[in-house]
Amino acid sequence: MARRHPGFAKGSVESLFFCGAYRDNEVSPTHPFLVALEELERSGLGVRSIVLEPSPLPT
């Protein structure tokens, strides 16, 4: 069952900035945060993701 985000209905929010971080190898695809991101993307709100590579270990 998909959850609805009434405050984020298309056209109801002019702009929103949210910055979140998670380790994709530690969070399952069914985690509530990832489910919410997917729902926002499907609604057409323009979600942007920045994927960072692992930092090299100091030598």
Biopython code that builds the backbone (N, CA, C, O; Angstrom):
import numpy as np
from Bio.PDB.StructureBuilder import StructureBuilder

atoms = [
    (1, "MET", "N", (0.843, -1.168, 0.000)),
    (1, "MET", "CA", (0.000, 0.000, 0.000)),
    (1, "MET", "C", (0.895, 1.241, 0.000)),
    (1, "MET", "O", (1.746, 1.398, 0.876)),
    (2, "ALA", "N", (0.706, 2.094, -0.957)),
    (2, "ALA", "CA", (1.517, 3.309, -1.060)),
    (2, "ALA", "C", (1.030, 4.355, -0.072)),
    (2, "ALA", "O", (-0.172, 4.557, 0.100)),
    (3, "ARG", "N", (1.977, 5.012, 0.570)),
    (3, "ARG", "CA", (1.617, 6.110, 1.468)),
    (3, "ARG", "C", (1.493, 7.389, 0.674)),
    (3, "ARG", "O", (2.224, 7.596, -0.294)),
    (4, "ARG", "N", (0.604, 8.220, 1.059)),
    (4, "ARG", "CA", (0.406, 9.514, 0.399)),
    (4, "ARG", "C", (1.080, 10.605, 1.205)),
    (4, "ARG", "O", (1.113, 10.556, 2.435)),
    (5, "HIS", "N", (1.611, 11.580, 0.508)),
    (5, "HIS", "CA", (2.231, 12.743, 1.127)),
    (5, "HIS", "C", (1.422, 13.960, 0.722)),
    (5, "HIS", "O", (1.780, 14.642, -0.239)),
    (6, "PRO", "N", (0.330, 14.253, 1.439)),
    (6, "PRO", "CA", (-0.563, 15.340, 1.012)),
    (6, "PRO", "C", (0.123, 16.689, 0.925)),
    (6, "PRO", "O", (-0.255, 17.514, 0.094)),
    (7, "GLY", "N", (1.118, 16.936, 1.757)),
    (7, "GLY", "CA", (1.828, 18.205, 1.702)),
    (7, "GLY", "C", (2.713, 18.337, 0.478)),
    (7, "GLY", "O", (3.172, 19.432, 0.155)),
    (8, "PHE", "N", (2.955, 17.231, -0.200)),
    (8, "PHE", "CA", (3.825, 17.245, -1.368)),
    (8, "PHE", "C", (3.062, 16.990, -2.662)),
    (8, "PHE", "O", (3.654, 16.558, -3.651)),
    (9, "ALA", "N", (1.778, 17.247, -2.668)),
    (9, "ALA", "CA", (1.006, 17.073, -3.889)),
    (9, "ALA", "C", (1.580, 17.995, -4.959)),
    (9, "ALA", "O", (1.979, 19.122, -4.665)),
    (10, "LYS", "N", (1.619, 17.524, -6.176)),
    (10, "LYS", "CA", (2.213, 18.296, -7.261)),
    (10, "LYS", "C", (1.571, 19.674, -7.341)),
    (10, "LYS", "O", (0.348, 19.798, -7.409)),
    (11, "GLY", "N", (2.391, 20.690, -7.333)),
    (11, "GLY", "CA", (1.911, 22.053, -7.413)),
    (11, "GLY", "C", (1.686, 22.704, -6.061)),
    (11, "GLY", "O", (1.490, 23.917, -5.992)),
    (12, "SER", "N", (1.710, 21.928, -4.982)),
    (12, "SER", "CA", (1.435, 22.524, -3.676)),
    (12, "SER", "C", (2.696, 23.035, -2.973)),
    (12, "SER", "O", (2.598, 23.783, -2.001)),
    (13, "VAL", "N", (3.868, 22.643, -3.451)),
    (13, "VAL", "CA", (5.129, 23.067, -2.833)),
    (13, "VAL", "C", (5.966, 23.752, -3.901)),
    (13, "VAL", "O", (6.262, 23.167, -4.943)),
    (14, "GLU", "N", (6.343, 24.995, -3.633)),
    (14, "GLU", "CA", (7.147, 25.727, -4.616)),
    (14, "GLU", "C", (8.580, 25.245, -4.628)),
    (14, "GLU", "O", (9.158, 25.039, -5.695)),
    (15, "SER", "N", (9.163, 25.063, -3.447)),
    (15, "SER", "CA", (10.522, 24.543, -3.390)),
    (15, "SER", "C", (10.754, 23.871, -2.042)),
    (15, "SER", "O", (10.150, 24.233, -1.032)),
    (16, "LEU", "N", (11.637, 22.893, -2.053)),
    (16, "LEU", "CA", (11.962, 22.153, -0.853)),
    (16, "LEU", "C", (13.382, 21.643, -0.997)),
    (16, "LEU", "O", (13.744, 21.091, -2.037)),
    (17, "PHE", "N", (14.184, 21.821, 0.031)),
    (17, "PHE", "CA", (15.534, 21.282, 0.043)),
    (17, "PHE", "C", (15.622, 20.302, 1.196)),
    (17, "PHE", "O", (15.348, 20.654, 2.343)),
    (18, "PHE", "N", (15.999, 19.094, 0.895)),
    (18, "PHE", "CA", (16.194, 18.076, 1.914)),
    (18, "PHE", "C", (17.509, 17.394, 1.617)),
    (18, "PHE", "O", (17.761, 16.979, 0.486)),
    (19, "CYS", "N", (18.338, 17.279, 2.618)),
    (19, "CYS", "CA", (19.629, 16.617, 2.448)),
    (19, "CYS", "C", (19.667, 15.425, 3.391)),
    (19, "CYS", "O", (19.553, 15.586, 4.606)),
    (20, "GLY", "N", (19.823, 14.251, 2.843)),
    (20, "GLY", "CA", (19.885, 13.040, 3.650)),
    (20, "GLY", "C", (21.058, 12.187, 3.207)),
    (20, "GLY", "O", (21.558, 12.327, 2.091)),
    (21, "ALA", "N", (21.483, 11.322, 4.074)),
    (21, "ALA", "CA", (22.601, 10.437, 3.741)),
    (21, "ALA", "C", (22.329, 9.048, 4.298)),
    (21, "ALA", "O", (21.770, 8.895, 5.384)),
    (22, "TYR", "N", (22.724, 8.066, 3.551)),
    (22, "TYR", "CA", (22.611, 6.678, 3.998)),
    (22, "TYR", "C", (23.621, 5.842, 3.228)),
    (22, "TYR", "O", (24.084, 6.244, 2.161)),
    (23, "ARG", "N", (23.957, 4.695, 3.764)),
    (23, "ARG", "CA", (24.856, 3.758, 3.091)),
    (23, "ARG", "C", (23.993, 2.751, 2.356)),
    (23, "ARG", "O", (23.283, 1.959, 2.976)),
    (24, "ASP", "N", (24.054, 2.781, 1.026)),
    (24, "ASP", "CA", (23.166, 1.929, 0.240)),
    (24, "ASP", "C", (23.382, 0.439, 0.481)),
    (24, "ASP", "O", (22.488, -0.367, 0.223)),
    (25, "ASN", "N", (24.568, 0.066, 0.976)),
    (25, "ASN", "CA", (24.802, -1.346, 1.258)),
    (25, "ASN", "C", (24.287, -1.746, 2.643)),
    (25, "ASN", "O", (24.385, -2.913, 3.023)),
    (26, "GLU", "N", (23.742, -0.791, 3.399)),
    (26, "GLU", "CA", (23.231, -1.080, 4.740)),
    (26, "GLU", "C", (21.732, -0.822, 4.869)),
    (26, "GLU", "O", (21.162, -1.033, 5.939)),
    (27, "VAL", "N", (21.089, -0.371, 3.800)),
    (27, "VAL", "CA", (19.660, -0.059, 3.836)),
    (27, "VAL", "C", (18.963, -0.880, 2.752)),
    (27, "VAL", "O", (19.365, -0.863, 1.589)),
    (28, "SER", "N", (17.917, -1.595, 3.151)),
    (28, "SER", "CA", (17.200, -2.428, 2.180)),
    (28, "SER", "C", (16.282, -1.551, 1.317)),
    (28, "SER", "O", (15.900, -0.455, 1.728)),
    (29, "PRO", "N", (15.933, -2.037, 0.124)),
    (29, "PRO", "CA", (15.031, -1.274, -0.753)),
    (29, "PRO", "C", (13.650, -1.037, -0.144)),
    (29, "PRO", "O", (12.912, -0.174, -0.621)),
    (30, "THR", "N", (13.287, -1.783, 0.899)),
    (30, "THR", "CA", (11.978, -1.604, 1.522)),
    (30, "THR", "C", (12.031, -0.671, 2.731)),
    (30, "THR", "O", (11.026, -0.498, 3.422)),
    (31, "HIS", "N", (13.183, -0.073, 2.991)),
    (31, "HIS", "CA", (13.312, 0.871, 4.109)),
    (31, "HIS", "C", (12.378, 2.056, 3.845)),
    (31, "HIS", "O", (12.292, 2.533, 2.714)),
    (32, "PRO", "N", (11.679, 2.533, 4.880)),
    (32, "PRO", "CA", (10.707, 3.629, 4.688)),
    (32, "PRO", "C", (11.290, 4.868, 3.999)),
    (32, "PRO", "O", (10.594, 5.514, 3.216)),
    (33, "PHE", "N", (12.541, 5.209, 4.273)),
    (33, "PHE", "CA", (13.146, 6.379, 3.632)),
    (33, "PHE", "C", (13.268, 6.165, 2.125)),
    (33, "PHE", "O", (12.938, 7.057, 1.344)),
    (34, "LEU", "N", (13.740, 4.990, 1.714)),
    (34, "LEU", "CA", (13.892, 4.721, 0.281)),
    (34, "LEU", "C", (12.534, 4.602, -0.407)),
    (34, "LEU", "O", (12.381, 5.015, -1.557)),
    (35, "VAL", "N", (11.563, 4.046, 0.283)),
    (35, "VAL", "CA", (10.212, 3.955, -0.278)),
    (35, "VAL", "C", (9.654, 5.364, -0.493)),
    (35, "VAL", "O", (9.057, 5.642, -1.533)),
    (36, "ALA", "N", (9.846, 6.249, 0.482)),
    (36, "ALA", "CA", (9.367, 7.627, 0.353)),
    (36, "ALA", "C", (10.062, 8.350, -0.801)),
    (36, "ALA", "O", (9.415, 9.080, -1.552)),
    (37, "LEU", "N", (11.376, 8.152, -0.946)),
    (37, "LEU", "CA", (12.099, 8.770, -2.069)),
    (37, "LEU", "C", (11.548, 8.287, -3.405)),
    (37, "LEU", "O", (11.361, 9.075, -4.332)),
    (38, "GLU", "N", (11.295, 7.003, -3.494)),
    (38, "GLU", "CA", (10.758, 6.447, -4.729)),
    (38, "GLU", "C", (9.382, 7.034, -5.049)),
    (38, "GLU", "O", (9.084, 7.342, -6.203)),
    (39, "GLU", "N", (8.559, 7.186, -4.032)),
    (39, "GLU", "CA", (7.230, 7.774, -4.232)),
    (39, "GLU", "C", (7.335, 9.228, -4.688)),
    (39, "GLU", "O", (6.582, 9.664, -5.558)),
    (40, "LEU", "N", (8.259, 9.969, -4.107)),
    (40, "LEU", "CA", (8.448, 11.365, -4.518)),
    (40, "LEU", "C", (8.937, 11.443, -5.961)),
    (40, "LEU", "O", (8.492, 12.304, -6.719)),
    (41, "GLU", "N", (9.844, 10.556, -6.345)),
    (41, "GLU", "CA", (10.326, 10.530, -7.731)),
    (41, "GLU", "C", (9.185, 10.225, -8.693)),
    (41, "GLU", "O", (9.050, 10.880, -9.727)),
    (42, "ARG", "N", (8.367, 9.236, -8.359)),
    (42, "ARG", "CA", (7.238, 8.864, -9.218)),
    (42, "ARG", "C", (6.222, 9.996, -9.341)),
    (42, "ARG", "O", (5.538, 10.112, -10.359)),
    (43, "SER", "N", (6.123, 10.823, -8.315)),
    (43, "SER", "CA", (5.162, 11.925, -8.359)),
    (43, "SER", "C", (5.651, 13.073, -9.239)),
    (43, "SER", "O", (4.896, 14.001, -9.529)),
    (44, "GLY", "N", (6.911, 13.011, -9.664)),
    (44, "GLY", "CA", (7.447, 14.028, -10.559)),
    (44, "GLY", "C", (8.044, 15.223, -9.862)),
    (44, "GLY", "O", (8.148, 16.288, -10.471)),
    (45, "LEU", "N", (8.442, 15.095, -8.607)),
    (45, "LEU", "CA", (8.973, 16.239, -7.864)),
    (45, "LEU", "C", (10.456, 16.510, -8.103)),
    (45, "LEU", "O", (10.996, 17.452, -7.523)),
    (46, "GLY", "N", (11.117, 15.739, -8.914)),
    (46, "GLY", "CA", (12.515, 16.024, -9.250)),
    (46, "GLY", "C", (13.489, 15.766, -8.116)),
    (46, "GLY", "O", (14.116, 16.692, -7.602)),
    (47, "VAL", "N", (13.612, 14.521, -7.732)),
    (47, "VAL", "CA", (14.561, 14.131, -6.688)),
    (47, "VAL", "C", (15.945, 13.984, -7.320)),
    (47, "VAL", "O", (16.089, 13.366, -8.374)),
    (48, "ARG", "N", (16.949, 14.548, -6.676)),
    (48, "ARG", "CA", (18.333, 14.413, -7.158)),
    (48, "ARG", "C", (19.142, 13.603, -6.176)),
    (48, "ARG", "O", (19.063, 13.819, -4.967)),
    (49, "SER", "N", (19.911, 12.681, -6.686)),
    (49, "SER", "CA", (20.782, 11.859, -5.848)),
    (49, "SER", "C", (22.227, 12.096, -6.240)),
    (49, "SER", "O", (22.552, 12.214, -7.421)),
    (50, "ILE", "N", (23.076, 12.165, -5.254)),
    (50, "ILE", "CA", (24.516, 12.279, -5.483)),
    (50, "ILE", "C", (25.151, 11.039, -4.866)),
    (50, "ILE", "O", (25.070, 10.831, -3.655)),
    (51, "VAL", "N", (25.773, 10.229, -5.687)),
    (51, "VAL", "CA", (26.389, 8.999, -5.211)),
    (51, "VAL", "C", (27.878, 9.242, -5.044)),
    (51, "VAL", "O", (28.560, 9.650, -5.984)),
    (52, "LEU", "N", (28.371, 8.992, -3.856)),
    (52, "LEU", "CA", (29.789, 9.174, -3.572)),
    (52, "LEU", "C", (30.504, 7.839, -3.576)),
    (52, "LEU", "O", (29.966, 6.835, -3.108)),
    (53, "GLU", "N", (31.688, 7.830, -4.091)),
    (53, "GLU", "CA", (32.525, 6.632, -4.078)),
    (53, "GLU", "C", (33.181, 6.529, -2.698)),
    (53, "GLU", "O", (33.345, 7.536, -2.009)),
    (54, "PRO", "N", (33.554, 5.313, -2.299)),
    (54, "PRO", "CA", (34.245, 5.170, -1.029)),
    (54, "PRO", "C", (35.562, 5.960, -1.012)),
    (54, "PRO", "O", (36.269, 6.036, -2.017)),
    (55, "SER", "N", (35.866, 6.531, 0.128)),
    (55, "SER", "CA", (37.134, 7.263, 0.262)),
    (55, "SER", "C", (38.274, 6.257, 0.325)),
    (55, "SER", "O", (38.141, 5.201, 0.944)),
    (56, "PRO", "N", (39.390, 6.578, -0.313)),
    (56, "PRO", "CA", (40.534, 5.657, -0.231)),
    (56, "PRO", "C", (41.079, 5.640, 1.197)),
    (56, "PRO", "O", (41.085, 6.659, 1.887)),
    (57, "LEU", "N", (41.525, 4.490, 1.616)),
    (57, "LEU", "CA", (42.126, 4.359, 2.933)),
    (57, "LEU", "C", (43.491, 5.028, 2.945)),
    (57, "LEU", "O", (44.237, 4.921, 1.972)),
    (58, "PRO", "N", (43.831, 5.722, 4.037)),
    (58, "PRO", "CA", (45.160, 6.336, 4.101)),
    (58, "PRO", "C", (46.228, 5.241, 4.117)),
    (58, "PRO", "O", (46.031, 4.152, 4.656)),
    (59, "THR", "N", (47.357, 5.571, 3.509)),
    (59, "THR", "CA", (48.450, 4.582, 3.459)),
    (59, "THR", "C", (49.571, 4.951, 4.407)),
    (59, "THR", "O", (50.567, 4.233, 4.494)),
]
sb = StructureBuilder()
sb.init_structure("model")
sb.init_model(0)
sb.init_chain("A")
sb.init_seg("    ")
for serial, (resi, resn, name, xyz) in enumerate(atoms, 1):
    if name == "N":
        sb.init_residue(resn, " ", resi, " ")
    sb.init_atom(name, np.array(xyz, "f"), 0.0, 1.0, " ", f" {name:<3s}", serial, name[0])
structure = sb.get_structure()
